[in-house]
Amino acid sequence: MSTLSLPAQIPSEAIQITKKRAAKLTLWPLVAATFFMVSGGTYGTEAIISGAGYGRGILVLLFLPVLWCLPTAFMIGELSSALPHEGGYYAWVRRGLGNFWGFQEAWLSLAASIFDMAIYPTLFVFYLKQMSPWFGEGNHGVLAGLFVVVSCAALNLAGIRVVGITSLWLFFLLSLPFGLIVVLTPMKLGAFAGEPHAASTSASVGLLGAVLVAMWNYMGWDNASTIAQEVERPQRTYPKAMIAAVILVSLTYVLPFLAVYFTGTPASAFAEDGSWAAIAGQLGGKLMGFEWLRFMVTIGGMMSAFGMFNALVMSYSRLPLAMAKDGMMPKVFGKVTPKNETPWVAIVVLASCWALCLGLGFKRLVTLDIMLYGAALMLEFVTLVVLRVREPELKREFRVPGGMAGAITCGIFPLGLLVLSLVESDRETILGMNGLLFGMIIAVAGFALYYPTRKLQARFASAASPRSAVGD
């Protein structure tokens, strides 16, 4: 098993960087793609207000960017500017902590993706049912979810540039209805007076559950790192994109909730997922008998879920590609399309796995996602400190503020929030099993799966130059 004694420079050299790709993401398409990898707009936030009430819910949304997002964005800004490799966080951990922990980082991220990626087709169906209740009957919703999976896989096969530009346009389109909600607020002050502060007594989550949902809505910053070789000037572009995306995501959450609060809409109005559509219909009223704003929010909700899934397919599919190049997965996962070098095998295999989880409930998906993602995130924070110690001379276009103390302490608040997720997961039941135990089994499975890859690694090392051979 590899440990901290592994030579730091070897793993990054094993990551092969072939030819430059013609179509690369620039700053704003990367910001848009990051926005969808993390957020996708205000949709999916209903449980935060219904579970915590307006006062505590808005405080959660204001403090999490400081305690959860900024430390993560700072860490990603430093590591992605220093090591802009294909595979992103997997490549960082492999360089800093060695093969074993690099494999665990990739395993935890891909395992989390199985649950994470099933959430977005679920949200797509939530909003689709607002337009047509027919999709709530039988297996119609599952078929609609499969449509999202297949369509996004097809878009990703068309190339990274297509995904980036699609994300940029989807951002403007889905933000429009919430911009209208904010603009309409002065004309609707107190119009729906009730008890806006109180949490809903029928909410499916409490305060802790609301924090977990908010964490989920604010997580995924490192996903953009896996496409570093396909980003224009990544050393400078990533730090700017991370900070811009943190601000953008925070505003898209807080401003609409503040606007609706001032109209007097009670927190209980957010008791169900997809409630934004009904609230928008109330605010916008009817135009010639048609609830025009409700329709716009519903369409926007579908675009949000589609956009998030689409951007994350791009991110996750680069992990098997980088691992195959390093000899840590079968080389078939390294196959790319000849025209745009898209990892088509990885996309097809991962999309098939994601489709299998479409029937799981939203709350269970969120809990498992945070547990597994959080474990992977902690490995990245450890890597940040280890590389500061081992490779102080490594060129870093951006550094976490505060020197070594800043690098060490920036992971403290995210760690505390992840402990909360473990407490909550202990109350969940998944497949008849305690949720915490289920998550731990998935995490530990990565230890067992690592050892069969050693033959692949040995074969890769013997085929590569001597400097690429890596010891365990």
ZIKAKA-V30688 format. One line per field, one symbol per residue. ss: DSSP state (H for helix, E for strand, C for the rest). burial: 1 if it has 16 or more other ideal C-beta (glycine too) atoms within 10 Angstrom, else 0. Layout:
ss->???
burial->???
This chain:
ss->CCCCCCCHHHHHHHCCCCCCCCCCECHHHHHHHHHHHHCCCCCCCHHHHHHHHHHHHHHHHHHHHHHHHHHHHHHHHHHHHHCCCECCHHHHHHHHHCHHHHHHHHHHHHHHHHHHHHHHHHHHHHHHHHHCHHHHCCCHHHHHHHHHHHHHHHHHHCCHHHHHHHHHHHHHHHHHHHHHHHHHHHHCCCCCCCCCCCCCCCCCCCHHHHHHHHHHHCCCHHHHHHEHHHECCHHHHHHHHHHHHHHHHHHHHHHHHHHHHHCCCCHHHHCCCCHHHHHHHHHHCCECCECHHHHHHHHHHHHHHHHHHHHHHHHHHHHHHHHHHCCCCCHHHHCCCCCCCCCHHHHHHHHHHHHCCCCCCHHHHHHHHHHHHHHHHHHHHHHHHHHHHHCCCCCCCCCCCCHHHHHHHCCHHHHHHHHHHHHHHCCCEECCEEHHHHHHHHHHHHHHHHHHHHHHHHHHHHHCCHHHCCCC
burial->0100010101110110000000011011111111111111111111111111110111011001101111111111111111111111111111111111111111111111111111111111111111000010000111011001100110111011111101110110111011011001100100010001001100111010111111111111111111111110011011111111110111011111101111101111111011111111111100000011111111111111111111111111111111111111100011000001111111100110011011010111111111111111111111111111011001011111000001110110110011001101100101000011011101100100010010011001100100010100
